[in-house]
Amino acid sequence: MEIWINPACSKCRSAVSLLDAEGVEYTVRRYLEDVPTPEEIRAVLDRLGLEPWDITRTQEAEAKELGVKDWAKDAGSRERWITALAGHPKLIQRPIITAQDGSAVVARTDEAVRDAMGR
């Protein structure tokens, strides 16, 4: 199990605290420092069953500068979104937990963290 976190994020700290309280073994990836490649982002999206626009933090200043809210959300635009996430990792929704069964969840709630632990 791996969790992508931004230590400054309260949702990330909460998820890590819950994993620790439950005694779960996991690896932390500080994705702002250890930036995921486009290939890793594609793999996580496949595991999540989501598209890149589904995990993009559109309210971030960088998102507004890029104008992502106006970008098309279709197959032809998918790579543009992935490239933006790899180039601006702050735009990636957090935390993301990759579960043992090959799936992943955006773990913004305790319920989502527990769901990942059960997989």
C-alpha positions as CSV (number, residue, x, y, z in Angstrom):
1,M,0.0,0.0,0.0
2,E,1.3,3.4,-0.9
3,I,-0.2,6.8,-0.1
4,W,0.5,10.0,-2.1
5,I,0.5,12.9,0.3
6,N,1.3,16.6,0.7
7,P,2.3,16.9,4.4
8,A,0.8,20.4,4.6
9,C,-2.7,18.9,3.8
10,S,-5.0,18.1,6.7
11,K,-6.8,15.3,4.8
12,C,-3.4,13.7,4.2
13,R,-2.3,14.0,7.8
14,S,-5.7,12.5,8.9
15,A,-5.3,9.6,6.5
16,V,-1.8,8.8,7.7
17,S,-3.0,9.0,11.3
18,L,-5.8,6.6,10.6
19,L,-3.4,4.1,8.8
20,D,-1.0,4.4,11.8
21,A,-3.8,3.9,14.3
22,E,-4.9,0.7,12.5
23,G,-1.3,-0.6,12.3
24,V,-1.3,-0.7,8.5
25,E,2.0,-1.1,6.6
26,Y,2.3,1.5,3.9
27,T,4.8,3.6,2.0
28,V,4.6,7.4,1.9
29,R,5.2,9.2,-1.3
30,R,5.5,13.0,-1.0
31,Y,4.3,13.6,-4.5
32,L,5.3,17.3,-4.6
33,E,8.9,16.2,-4.0
34,D,8.8,12.9,-5.8
35,V,6.7,14.0,-8.7
36,P,4.9,11.2,-10.5
37,T,5.7,10.7,-14.2
38,P,2.9,10.8,-16.8
39,E,3.2,6.9,-16.9
40,E,2.6,6.7,-13.1
41,I,-0.3,9.1,-13.3
42,R,-1.9,7.0,-16.1
43,A,-1.4,3.9,-13.9
44,V,-3.0,5.5,-10.9
45,L,-5.9,6.7,-13.0
46,D,-6.4,3.2,-14.3
47,R,-6.4,1.9,-10.7
48,L,-8.8,4.6,-9.6
49,G,-11.1,4.1,-12.6
50,L,-11.1,7.9,-13.1
51,E,-10.0,10.4,-15.7
52,P,-7.3,13.1,-15.1
53,W,-9.9,15.9,-14.8
54,D,-11.5,13.9,-12.0
55,I,-8.4,14.2,-9.8
56,T,-7.4,17.8,-10.7
57,R,-7.6,20.5,-8.1
58,T,-9.2,23.2,-10.2
59,Q,-9.2,25.8,-7.5
60,E,-5.4,25.9,-7.2
61,A,-3.8,29.1,-8.4
62,E,-1.8,27.1,-10.9
63,A,-5.0,25.6,-12.3
64,K,-6.4,29.0,-12.8
65,E,-3.3,30.2,-14.5
66,L,-3.4,27.3,-16.9
67,G,-7.1,27.7,-17.4
68,V,-7.9,24.0,-16.9
69,K,-11.6,24.7,-16.2
70,D,-11.9,25.6,-19.8
71,W,-10.2,22.5,-21.1
72,A,-12.1,19.8,-22.9
73,K,-12.8,16.7,-20.9
74,D,-12.6,14.0,-23.6
75,A,-10.3,11.3,-24.8
76,G,-8.5,13.6,-27.1
77,S,-7.6,15.9,-24.2
78,R,-6.6,13.2,-21.8
79,E,-2.9,13.6,-22.4
80,R,-3.0,17.3,-22.0
81,W,-4.5,16.9,-18.5
82,I,-1.9,14.2,-17.6
83,T,0.9,16.4,-18.8
84,A,-0.4,19.2,-16.7
85,L,-0.6,17.0,-13.6
86,A,2.9,15.8,-14.1
87,G,4.2,19.3,-14.6
88,H,2.2,20.8,-11.8
89,P,1.8,18.1,-9.1
90,K,0.1,20.5,-6.7
91,L,-3.0,20.0,-9.0
92,I,-3.3,16.3,-8.1
93,Q,-6.1,15.6,-5.6
94,R,-4.8,14.1,-2.4
95,P,-4.3,11.8,-0.7
96,I,-4.4,8.9,-3.1
97,I,-4.0,5.4,-1.7
98,T,-3.0,2.5,-3.9
99,A,-4.4,-0.7,-2.3
100,Q,-3.0,-4.2,-2.2
101,D,-5.6,-5.5,-4.6
102,G,-4.4,-3.3,-7.5
103,S,-7.1,-0.6,-7.0
104,A,-6.8,2.9,-5.6
105,V,-8.9,5.5,-3.8
106,V,-8.9,9.2,-3.3
107,A,-8.8,9.0,0.5
108,R,-10.3,12.3,1.5
109,T,-12.5,10.7,4.2
110,D,-12.0,8.1,6.9
111,E,-14.4,5.9,5.1
112,A,-12.3,6.0,1.9
113,V,-9.2,5.2,3.9
114,R,-10.9,2.2,5.6
115,D,-12.1,1.1,2.2
116,A,-8.6,1.0,0.9
117,M,-7.4,-0.9,4.0
118,G,-10.0,-3.5,3.3
119,R,-8.9,-4.2,-0.2
